[in-house]
Amino acid sequence: MDEVKYSVVVPVYNRPQELRELLQSLVAQHYKHFEVIVVEDGSTVSSRDVVDAFRDKLNISYYVKPNTGPGPSRNFGFQQAQGKYLVMFDSDCILPTSYFDAVERFLQQHPVDAWGGPDRGHASFSAAQQAMAYTMSSVLTTGGIRGGKKHLGWFQPRSFNMGISAAACKVTGGFQFARLAEDIEFSIRLRRAGFASALISDAFVYHKRRTSFSQFFKQVSNFGRGRVRVSRKFPDEEKIAHWFPLVFTLGGLAIPVLAVMHSPAGLVVALLYAFYFATIFFHALATTRSVAVAALSIPAAAIQLTGYGLGFLAEKVKTYMQKPADYNRY
């Protein structure tokens, strides 16, 4: 058996077909010194048959546990890992064949204890999925914080594409949140513990995300809720930028109200939103080279910002209504 340097940990919940595509992309890796640990997190639709089909192609193990969320499931996988580095992917990711080559090159020149990489849309994805991939990585919507641009300072990895050293995991104890921003909370503790992190731009993944805008709305709403939960634990980590989606949402709701009031401000706000969406369209067109994807990037961006903003607002209200002793009941 090849030496194991990297342990790939994948929690999965009712997504056997997506897992199959991820495992196929792992088989195709040029670099082979890794193991794969699949943790079935209380699924009602098993991935066992999918894993069994890859046992002669990958160094793979499969575990079934009660549903506890992605954080504890990754921790469970870490406990089974043999590698020097622990690598996390969401089950709906597909890797380019050079993913581990890129990681190896980078770590040889810049040893770090944590890293993350960007996500992209794949040509095989639907136009809507490519639009969602664009908006989740665009500087115009997320500010490029998910690896969509060159990053200065300490990079905050996200668990859809994240690696850490086994030593850093041991010191920090892994994930503490079960779900909703569990990777942000973990990254903050890694930084505060003094571990170095970096963005590896060439270590990207193709991230399918959700298949419909309604599912996407629910996902980004949870992102907004998760950001507030992180702020409860680390109040000094809340930034003005985290409020932008809520401001965007409230501004959009204000447009019809101002129109009814015949306020000139309504026209000004509407023009600002029209300019913003036009900018997104042309930037998405230049990025994806697809008119269909660029057009769908407009509703995708609106859903992303509105969903995040409403989730953020709901969790803020919940925070003010809760007793401080209840804040950490995640």
KEDONU-213485 format. One record per atom (N, C-alpha, C): residue in one letter; x, y, z. Coordinates in steps of 0.02 Angstrom, whole numbers, padded with zeros to 5 digits, always signed. Layout:
// residues N
AXYZ
...
END
This chain:
// residues 330
M+00042-00060+00000
M+00000+00000+00000
M+00044+00062+00000
D+00025+00111-00040
D+00063+00173-00044
D+00063+00209+00023
E+00117+00246+00035
E+00120+00288+00094
E+00062+00338+00093
V+00031+00348+00151
V-00024+00395+00157
V+00002+00460+00185
K+00000+00513+00145
K+00020+00579+00168
K-00042+00621+00183
Y-00094+00612+00143
Y-00156+00651+00151
Y-00214+00604+00166
S-00255+00624+00214
S-00316+00587+00229
S-00375+00630+00208
V-00411+00608+00158
V-00469+00645+00133
V-00531+00623+00172
V-00562+00669+00206
V-00620+00654+00248
V-00682+00686+00216
V-00732+00644+00202
V-00792+00668+00168
V-00854+00646+00206
P-00888+00692+00241
P-00953+00675+00270
P-01005+00676+00215
V-01052+00629+00218
V-01103+00626+00165
V-01171+00614+00197
Y-01221+00648+00170
Y-01289+00640+00195
Y-01337+00636+00135
N-01360+00577+00120
N-01408+00565+00066
N-01386+00591-00002
R-01321+00581-00018
R-01296+00605-00082
R-01251+00553-00116
P-01275+00493-00126
P-01230+00442-00155
P-01206+00458-00225
Q-01249+00488-00268
Q-01228+00502-00336
Q-01175+00557-00337
E-01183+00608-00296
E-01132+00660-00292
E-01067+00632-00266
L-01071+00588-00216
L-01010+00557-00190
L-00975+00517-00244
R-01013+00483-00286
R-00983+00443-00340
R-00940+00488-00385
E-00965+00547-00401
E-00927+00593-00445
E-00864+00618-00410
L-00868+00631-00346
L-00809+00652-00309
L-00757+00596-00308
L-00778+00535-00294
L-00732+00478-00291
L-00700+00465-00360
Q-00739+00473-00413
Q-00711+00465-00480
Q-00655+00515-00492
S-00665+00577-00467
S-00613+00628-00477
S-00552+00614-00433
L-00561+00580-00378
L-00504+00561-00336
L-00465+00504-00368
V-00499+00458-00400
V-00465+00405-00437
V-00419+00434-00491
A-00441+00488-00522
A-00405+00518-00578
A-00346+00562-00557
Q-00334+00569-00492
Q-00279+00612-00469
Q-00212+00585-00493
H-00168+00630-00514
H-00100+00610-00532
H-00062+00587-00470
Y-00072+00623-00415
Y-00040+00607-00351
Y-00082+00554-00315
K-00049+00502-00290
K-00087+00444-00264
K-00078+00431-00189
H-00037+00470-00154
H-00021+00452-00085
H-00073+00481-00036
F-00134+00458-00044
F-00188+00480+00001
F-00237+00424+00014
E-00272+00430+00069
E-00327+00385+00085
E-00392+00425+00084
V-00448+00390+00079
V-00513+00422+00079
V-00555+00392+00135
I-00583+00435+00176
I-00626+00414+00232
I-00695+00444+00222
V-00743+00401+00207
V-00813+00423+00197
V-00852+00411+00261
V-00884+00463+00286
V-00923+00458+00348
V-00996+00469+00331
E-01035+00417+00334
E-01108+00421+00321
E-01141+00449+00384
D-01167+00510+00378
D-01192+00546+00437
D-01268+00534+00446
G-01285+00472+00462
G-01355+00457+00476
G-01401+00462+00416
S-01374+00447+00356
S-01414+00452+00295
S-01470+00400+00293
T-01524+00418+00259
T-01577+00369+00245
T-01566+00337+00176
V-01524+00369+00136
V-01504+00341+00071
V-01430+00325+00075
S-01414+00261+00078
S-01346+00240+00092
S-01299+00250+00032
S-01235+00263+00048
S-01183+00268-00003
S-01137+00207-00002
R-01157+00155+00034
R-01113+00096+00041
R-01097+00065-00027
D-01146+00057-00070
D-01134+00026-00135
D-01086+00069-00177
V-01093+00134-00171
V-01048+00178-00208
V-00977+00169-00184
V-00967+00168-00118
V-00900+00159-00090
V-00872+00091-00111
D-00913+00039-00107
D-00889-00028-00124
D-00864-00031-00196
A-00893+00007-00241
A-00872+00007-00311
A-00803+00036-00321
F-00777+00071-00270
F-00712+00103-00276
F-00658+00071-00233
R-00674+00016-00201
R-00625-00014-00154
R-00563-00041-00189
D-00569-00059-00252
D-00510-00083-00289
D-00474-00027-00326
K-00499+00034-00319
K-00469+00091-00354
K-00440+00143-00306
L-00465+00144-00244
L-00443+00192-00195
L-00428+00157-00129
N-00385+00188-00090
N-00375+00167-00020
N-00431+00200+00019
I-00488+00166+00025
I-00549+00198+00050
I-00578+00158+00108
S-00605+00193+00156
S-00640+00163+00212
S-00707+00198+00221
Y-00755+00163+00251
Y-00824+00187+00254
Y-00851+00174+00324
Y-00880+00226+00353
Y-00907+00222+00421
Y-00978+00250+00421
V-01020+00220+00462
V-01089+00242+00470
V-01099+00263+00543
K-01129+00321+00553
K-01141+00346+00620
K-01208+00382+00622
P-01236+00393+00681
P-01298+00433+00687
P-01287+00504+00662
N-01340+00536+00640
N-01335+00604+00614
N-01319+00654+00669
T-01263+00689+00660
T-01242+00741+00708
T-01222+00805+00673
G-01220+00805+00606
G-01197+00864+00570
G-01127+00856+00543
P-01106+00899+00498
P-01041+00892+00465
P-00981+00902+00512
G-00987+00946+00562
G-00930+00958+00606
G-00910+00895+00644
P-00954+00866+00684
P-00937+00804+00720
P-00920+00746+00673
S-00950+00744+00614
S-00935+00690+00567
S-00864+00696+00541
R-00841+00757+00528
R-00771+00766+00508
R-00725+00747+00565
N-00742+00767+00626
N-00701+00748+00684
N-00696+00672+00690
F-00751+00638+00678
F-00751+00564+00679
F-00702+00538+00627
G-00704+00567+00567
G-00658+00545+00515
G-00586+00559+00533
F-00573+00616+00565
F-00505+00633+00586
F-00477+00579+00633
Q-00520+00552+00675
Q-00497+00501+00723
Q-00475+00437+00688
Q-00499+00425+00628
Q-00481+00365+00591
Q-00422+00377+00544
A-00402+00440+00537
A-00353+00459+00485
A-00282+00438+00503
Q-00243+00422+00450
Q-00173+00403+00457
Q-00125+00455+00429
G-00151+00503+00392
G-00108+00549+00356
G-00080+00605+00399
K-00028+00637+00371
K+00003+00695+00403
K-00043+00756+00396
Y-00082+00756+00342
Y-00129+00811+00330
Y-00200+00784+00322
L-00248+00822+00346
L-00318+00804+00341
L-00351+00851+00291
V-00382+00823+00241
V-00411+00862+00186
V-00486+00853+00184
M-00522+00908+00179
M-00596+00905+00180
M-00625+00930+00115
F-00674+00893+00089
F-00713+00915+00032
F-00786+00902+00048
D-00829+00945+00020
D-00901+00929+00022
D-00914+00874-00029
S-00965+00835-00017
S-00979+00778-00061
S-01001+00799-00131
D-01020+00864-00139
D-01042+00887-00205
D-00986+00923-00243
C-00923+00907-00225
C-00866+00935-00260
C-00836+00885-00308
I-00805+00911-00360
I-00766+00871-00408
I-00697+00902-00413
L-00645+00861-00411
L-00576+00887-00411
L-00546+00883-00481
P-00507+00934-00501
P-00466+00927-00561
P-00411+00875-00547
T-00385+00845-00599
T-00336+00791-00589
T-00272+00815-00555
S-00259+00880-00557
S-00196+00907-00530
S-00204+00936-00459
Y-00260+00922-00425
Y-00271+00953-00360
Y-00214+00940-00312
F-00197+00877-00300
F-00145+00861-00251
F-00076+00880-00276
D-00066+00881-00342
D-00003+00907-00368
D+00007+00979-00347
A-00046+01019-00352
A-00042+01090-00333
A-00027+01098-00259
V-00060+01057-00218
V-00049+01061-00146
V+00023+01042-00129
E+00047+00988-00160
E+00116+00965-00148
E+00167+01019-00166
R+00159+01048-00224
R+00206+01101-00245
R+00207+01159-00196
F+00148+01179-00175
F+00143+01236-00130
F+00174+01221-00062
L+00157+01164-00033
L+00181+01148+00034
L+00256+01137+00036
Q+00285+01114-00019
Q+00357+01106-00021
Q+00393+01173-00018
Q+00362+01224-00046
Q+00393+01291-00047
Q+00370+01335+00011
H+00307+01323+00034
H+00278+01365+00086
H+00243+01320+00138
P+00280+01290+00183
P+00248+01246+00232
P+00198+01284+00276
V+00136+01263+00276
V+00085+01293+00319
V+00045+01237+00351
D+00008+01254+00404
D-00032+01204+00439
D-00105+01203+00416
A-00124+01252+00375
A-00193+01254+00351
A-00194+01287+00282
W-00238+01263+00240
W-00245+01294+00174
W-00317+01286+00149
G-00332+01326+00100
G-00396+01321+00066
G-00386+01337-00007
G-00436+01321-00047
G-00432+01336-00118
G-00498+01362-00144
P-00499+01390-00204
P-00561+01419-00232
P-00609+01365-00255
D-00670+01386-00272
D-00717+01342-00305
D-00736+01373-00372
R-00754+01330-00419
R-00771+01352-00486
R-00832+01312-00511
G-00861+01338-00565
G-00913+01301-00598
G-00882+01259-00654
H-00909+01200-00665
H-00884+01155-00717
H-00929+01158-00778
A-00900+01144-00836
A-00939+01147-00898
A-00998+01098-00898
S-00992+01044-00859
S-01046+00995-00857
S-01103+01016-00811
F-01092+01068-00770
F-01145+01092-00725
F-01199+01127-00766
S-01258+01130-00738
S-01312+01168-00769
S-01294+01242-00768
A-01328+01281-00810
A-01314+01354-00811
A-01328+01385-00743
A-01381+01361-00709
A-01397+01388-00643
A-01342+01371-00593
Q-01316+01309-00595
Q-01262+01290-00549
Q-01199+01330-00562
Q-01185+01343-00626
Q-01127+01384-00642
Q-01136+01456-00618
A-01198+01481-00623
A-01212+01549-00599
A-01203+01553-00523
M-01226+01501-00487
M-01217+01500-00415
M-01144+01495-00397
A-01105+01456-00434
A-01034+01450-00422
A-01000+01517-00433
Y-01021+01553-00485
Y-00992+01620-00498
Y-01007+01668-00441
T-01070+01673-00420
T-01087+01722-00369
T-01055+01706-00302
M-01045+01642-00287
M-01015+01623-00223
M-00940+01638-00220
S-00909+01650-00278
S-00837+01664-00278
S-00820+01733-00304
S-00871+01770-00328
S-00858+01835-00360
S-00841+01889-00309
V-00795+01932-00329
V-00777+01990-00288
V-00836+02038-00281
L-00884+02034-00327
L-00941+02080-00326
L-00995+02058-00277
T-00992+01997-00252
T-01043+01972-00206
T-01015+01951-00139
T-00959+01915-00140
T-00929+01892-00077
T-00864+01928-00061
G-00843+01972-00107
G-00779+02006-00096
G-00720+01962-00108
G-00732+01903-00139
G-00677+01858-00153
G-00651+01819-00092
I-00689+01820-00037
I-00664+01789+00024
I-00660+01713+00020
R-00695+01683-00029
R-00693+01611-00036
R-00638+01588-00084
G-00589+01631-00095
G-00533+01611-00137
G-00539+01634-00208
G-00585+01679-00223
G-00594+01703-00290
G-00544+01755-00312
K-00502+01778-00267
K-00451+01827-00285
K-00389+01814-00243
K-00334+01845-00263
K-00272+01839-00224
K-00284+01866-00155
H-00264+01827-00105
H-00281+01846-00036
H-00219+01871+00000
L-00229+01925+00036
L-00176+01953+00077
L-00189+01938+00150
G-00137+01921+00187
G-00145+01907+00258
G-00165+01834+00269
W-00194+01822+00328
W-00212+01754+00348
W-00275+01732+00311
F-00269+01678+00272
F-00327+01655+00233
F-00371+01610+00276
Q-00436+01620+00272
Q-00484+01582+00312
Q-00512+01525+00269
P-00488+01464+00277
P-00512+01409+00236
P-00585+01392+00250
R-00619+01366+00200
R-00688+01343+00207
R-00689+01268+00194
S-00733+01232+00229
S-00729+01159+00230
S-00749+01125+00166
F-00775+01161+00116
F-00789+01128+00052
F-00723+01111+00017
N-00668+01145+00037
N-00602+01134+00007
N-00551+01159+00056
M-00531+01117+00103
M-00490+01139+00159
M-00442+01084+00180
G-00382+01103+00199
G-00334+01055+00226
G-00302+01082+00289
I-00287+01038+00335
I-00251+01057+00396
I-00202+01001+00414
S-00151+01019+00450
S-00105+00967+00474
S-00138+00929+00531
A-00119+00865+00538
A-00145+00826+00593
A-00124+00856+00660
A-00064+00887+00661
A-00040+00919+00722
A-00084+00977+00742
A-00106+01018+00694
A-00150+01075+00709
A-00217+01051+00733
C-00241+00997+00704
C-00305+00969+00725
C-00301+00945+00798
K-00246+00914+00815
K-00238+00888+00883
K-00237+00945+00934
V-00203+00999+00917
V-00198+01055+00963
V-00266+01090+00972
T-00302+01100+00917
T-00364+01137+00920
T-00425+01095+00937
G-00419+01029+00928
G-00476+00985+00943
G-00527+00979+00888
G-00511+01006+00828
G-00557+00999+00772
G-00616+01046+00776
F-00671+01025+00747
F-00731+01067+00743
F-00768+01068+00810
Q-00796+01126+00826
Q-00835+01133+00887
Q-00909+01144+00873
F-00925+01178+00816
F-00995+01185+00796
F-01015+01123+00757
A-01077+01101+00766
A-01101+01043+00729
A-01114+01061+00656
R-01143+01119+00645
R-01160+01143+00577
R-01168+01218+00578
L-01176+01249+00521
L-01184+01321+00514
L-01121+01359+00536
A-01078+01372+00488
A-01016+01410+00499
A-00966+01373+00543
E-00972+01307+00545
E-00925+01268+00585
E-00853+01277+00560
D-00844+01288+00494
D-00777+01298+00467
D-00749+01367+00484
I-00793+01418+00485
I-00769+01485+00503
I-00745+01485+00576
E-00785+01457+00620
E-00767+01454+00691
E-00700+01417+00700
F-00692+01361+00664
F-00631+01321+00668
F-00571+01361+00642
S-00581+01396+00586
S-00526+01435+00557
S-00503+01491+00605
I-00551+01521+00638
I-00533+01574+00686
I-00490+01546+00741
R-00508+01488+00767
R-00467+01458+00820
R-00399+01437+00795
L-00394+01414+00733
L-00329+01397+00704
L-00284+01459+00701
R-00314+01515+00679
R-00275+01577+00676
R-00253+01600+00745
R-00299+01598+00793
R-00283+01622+00860
R-00233+01576+00896
A-00230+01513+00873
A-00180+01467+00902
A-00111+01476+00870
G-00106+01520+00820
G-00041+01535+00791
G-00022+01494+00731
F-00068+01455+00702
F-00052+01414+00644
F-00056+01456+00580
A-00009+01444+00535
A-00007+01480+00471
A-00056+01450+00422
S-00087+01493+00382
S-00135+01470+00332
S-00122+01506+00266
A-00143+01476+00211
A-00132+01507+00146
A-00186+01486+00097
L-00196+01528+00048
L-00237+01511-00010
L-00193+01479-00062
I-00212+01419-00085
I-00177+01387-00141
I-00222+01394-00202
S-00208+01443-00242
S-00253+01461-00298
S-00263+01404-00347
D-00211+01364-00358
D-00216+01309-00407
D-00250+01247-00379
A-00262+01246-00313
A-00295+01189-00282
A-00370+01204-00278
F-00402+01211-00336
F-00473+01229-00338
F-00515+01166-00346
V-00578+01173-00333
V-00626+01119-00344
V-00684+01145-00385
Y-00719+01100-00419
Y-00781+01116-00452
Y-00837+01100-00403
H-00873+01151-00381
H-00922+01143-00328
H-00992+01148-00358
K-01029+01092-00356
K-01095+01090-00388
K-01147+01133-00353
R-01142+01137-00288
R-01192+01173-00248
R-01261+01145-00259
R-01312+01186-00252
R-01381+01161-00255
R-01406+01159-00327
T-01457+01119-00337
T-01484+01110-00405
T-01539+01159-00421
S-01563+01197-00372
S-01617+01245-00385
S-01604+01308-00344
F-01634+01362-00365
F-01626+01425-00329
F-01659+01423-00260
S-01713+01384-00253
S-01746+01379-00187
S-01699+01344-00137
Q-01664+01291-00160
Q-01616+01258-00116
Q-01557+01303-00101
F-01537+01342-00151
F-01482+01390-00142
F-01501+01442-00090
F-01563+01466-00092
F-01586+01515-00044
F-01580+01488+00027
K-01600+01426+00037
K-01596+01396+00103
K-01524+01390+00126
Q-01480+01371+00080
Q-01410+01364+00097
Q-01379+01430+00118
V-01390+01483+00079
V-01358+01547+00096
V-01391+01579+00157
S-01455+01563+00169
S-01487+01586+00230
S-01451+01557+00291
N-01433+01493+00285
N-01395+01461+00339
N-01326+01493+00348
F-01296+01515+00293
F-01232+01550+00297
F-01239+01613+00339
G-01293+01650+00326
G-01305+01711+00365
G-01316+01697+00438
R-01354+01645+00452
R-01365+01625+00522
R-01299+01605+00555
G-01260+01567+00518
G-01197+01544+00546
G-01149+01600+00562
R-01148+01652+00521
R-01104+01709+00535
R-01121+01742+00601
V-01185+01747+00617
V-01205+01777+00681
V-01184+01731+00738
R-01191+01667+00729
R-01171+01620+00782
R-01096+01625+00797
V-01057+01635+00744
V-00985+01645+00755
V-00973+01710+00794
S-01012+01762+00778
S-01003+01826+00812
S-01022+01822+00886
R-01068+01778+00903
R-01084+01769+00974
R-01024+01744+01013
K-00987+01698+00982
K-00930+01669+01016
K-00869+01715+01012
F-00861+01748+00954
F-00804+01793+00943
F-00831+01862+00922
P-00855+01902+00968
P-00885+01967+00950
P-00839+02012+00909
D-00774+02008+00922
D-00727+02051+00887
D-00716+02030+00814
E-00743+01972+00794
E-00734+01949+00725
E-00788+01975+00679
E-00839+02008+00705
E-00892+02035+00663
E-00867+02099+00629
K-00875+02101+00562
K-00852+02158+00523
K-00911+02193+00490
I-00899+02255+00469
I-00951+02293+00434
I-00974+02256+00371
A-00928+02224+00337
A-00945+02188+00275
A-00997+02134+00286
H-00999+02105+00346
H-01047+02052+00359
H-01119+02078+00359
W-01127+02144+00365
W-01194+02174+00365
W-01217+02193+00295
F-01172+02190+00246
F-01190+02213+00179
F-01250+02176+00150
P-01254+02109+00154
P-01313+02075+00125
P-01379+02099+00157
L-01378+02112+00222
L-01439+02136+00254
L-01457+02207+00229
V-01406+02250+00222
V-01418+02317+00195
V-01445+02312+00124
F-01417+02267+00085
F-01440+02256+00016
F-01514+02235+00017
T-01531+02189+00061
T-01599+02163+00065
T-01648+02218+00085
L-01631+02256+00135
L-01675+02311+00158
L-01682+02365+00105
G-01627+02378+00070
G-01630+02427+00016
G-01677+02405-00040
G-01674+02341-00057
G-01719+02315-00109
G-01792+02319-00088
L-01805+02305-00024
L-01874+02309+00001
L-01898+02382+00003
A-01851+02428+00009
A-01870+02499+00014
A-01891+02528-00053
I-01868+02498-00109
I-01882+02527-00175
I-01957+02533-00188
P-01998+02480-00181
P-02070+02489-00194
P-02104+02536-00144
V-02079+02536-00082
V-02108+02581-00032
V-02096+02653-00052
L-02035+02668-00073
L-02018+02736-00094
L-02055+02755-00158
A-02067+02705-00201
A-02104+02719-00263
A-02176+02739-00248
V-02207+02703-00200
V-02275+02719-00180
V-02279+02789-00150
M-02227+02807-00115
M-02225+02873-00084
M-02204+02928-00133
H-02190+02907-00195
H-02168+02954-00247
H-02105+02993-00225
S-02063+02958-00190
S-02001+02989-00167
S-01947+02984-00220
P-01912+03039-00236
P-01857+03036-00284
P-01802+02986-00263
A-01797+02974-00199
A-01746+02927-00174
A-01758+02857-00203
G-01822+02840-00215
G-01837+02774-00242
G-01805+02763-00310
L-01807+02814-00353
L-01776+02809-00419
L-01700+02803-00413
V-01671+02841-00367
V-01598+02839-00357
V-01577+02769-00335
V-01613+02741-00286
V-01596+02674-00261
V-01605+02622-00316
A-01660+02628-00353
A-01673+02580-00408
A-01618+02583-00460
L-01594+02643-00477
L-01540+02650-00525
L-01475+02619-00499
L-01462+02628-00435
L-01402+02598-00405
L-01405+02521-00410
Y-01464+02492-00396
Y-01471+02420-00400
Y-01464+02396-00473
A-01493+02435-00519
A-01488+02417-00590
A-01416+02418-00613
F-01378+02467-00591
F-01307+02471-00608
F-01268+02413-00578
Y-01284+02396-00516
Y-01250+02340-00483
Y-01262+02275-00521
F-01325+02261-00539
F-01341+02199-00573
F-01312+02198-00644
A-01310+02256-00676
A-01278+02260-00742
A-01204+02243-00737
T-01171+02268-00684
T-01101+02254-00673
T-01090+02179-00663
I-01134+02148-00624
I-01130+02076-00613
I-01137+02039-00679
F-01185+02060-00721
F-01196+02026-00784
F-01133+02027-00827
F-01104+02085-00836
F-01047+02091-00881
F-00984+02058-00851
H-00977+02061-00785
H-00920+02027-00754
H-00928+01951-00759
A-00990+01926-00749
A-01003+01855-00756
A-00992+01832-00828
L-01012+01874-00875
L-01002+01858-00946
L-00928+01852-00962
A-00889+01899-00937
A-00817+01897-00949
A-00784+01838-00914
T-00812+01818-00857
T-00783+01763-00818
T-00802+01695-00846
T-00866+01686-00864
T-00891+01620-00884
T-00897+01611-00959
R-00896+01666-00997
R-00904+01664-01070
R-00970+01634-01091
S-01021+01643-01050
S-01087+01616-01066
S-01140+01669-01051
V-01181+01685-01102
V-01234+01733-01092
V-01286+01705-01044
A-01301+01640-01050
A-01351+01609-01007
A-01330+01611-00934
V-01267+01594-00921
V-01241+01596-00853
V-01240+01667-00826
A-01219+01713-00868
A-01218+01784-00847
A-01287+01809-00830
A-01337+01790-00870
A-01406+01811-00856
A-01431+01781-00791
L-01415+01718-00779
L-01438+01685-00718
L-01398+01708-00657
S-01341+01739-00668
S-01302+01764-00612
S-01337+01822-00578
I-01381+01856-00613
I-01419+01912-00582
I-01467+01886-00529
P-01512+01838-00545
P-01555+01811-00491
P-01514+01773-00439
A-01460+01739-00460
A-01419+01703-00411
A-01389+01751-00360
A-01364+01808-00383
A-01336+01858-00338
A-01389+01887-00292
A-01448+01901-00320
A-01503+01928-00280
A-01524+01878-00226
I-01529+01814-00245
I-01548+01762-00197
I-01494+01753-00145
Q-01431+01754-00166
Q-01375+01745-00119
Q-01375+01799-00066
L-01379+01862-00088
L-01375+01918-00041
L-01438+01923+00002
T-01496+01913-00029
T-01558+01917+00009
T-01564+01859+00059
G-01548+01799+00037
G-01552+01741+00082
G-01504+01749+00141
Y-01443+01769+00126
Y-01394+01780+00179
Y-01418+01835+00226
G-01443+01890+00197
G-01465+01946+00238
G-01523+01928+00284
L-01571+01891+00257
L-01629+01871+00299
L-01608+01821+00352
G-01563+01775+00335
G-01538+01728+00385
G-01499+01764+00440
F-01459+01812+00419
F-01420+01853+00466
F-01467+01891+00512
L-01521+01921+00485
L-01569+01959+00525
L-01606+01914+00573
A-01628+01855+00549
A-01665+01809+00592
A-01623+01787+00652
E-01559+01773+00639
E-01516+01750+00693
E-01498+01807+00741
K-01493+01869+00714
K-01481+01927+00758
K-01540+01936+00805
V-01601+01931+00778
V-01661+01938+00819
V-01662+01883+00872
K-01646+01823+00852
K-01644+01767+00898
K-01593+01779+00954
T-01537+01808+00935
T-01485+01823+00985
T-01510+01871+01039
Y-01544+01923+01017
Y-01569+01972+01064
Y-01626+01945+01107
M-01660+01893+01083
M-01715+01865+01121
M-01693+01810+01169
Q-01634+01783+01155
Q-01608+01729+01197
Q-01573+01757+01259
K-01567+01714+01308
K-01525+01729+01366
K-01453+01714+01347
P-01404+01753+01372
P-01334+01740+01355
P-01313+01668+01368
A-01341+01636+01418
A-01321+01568+01435
A-01341+01519+01380
D-01388+01539+01336
D-01411+01495+01283
D-01373+01504+01217
Y-01328+01553+01214
Y-01297+01571+01151
Y-01258+01514+01119
N-01226+01474+01159
N-01182+01423+01132
N-01216+01355+01124
R-01282+01355+01126
R-01318+01293+01114
R-01330+01284+01040
Y-01279+01255+01006
Y-01283+01249+00935
Y-01306+01179+00913
END
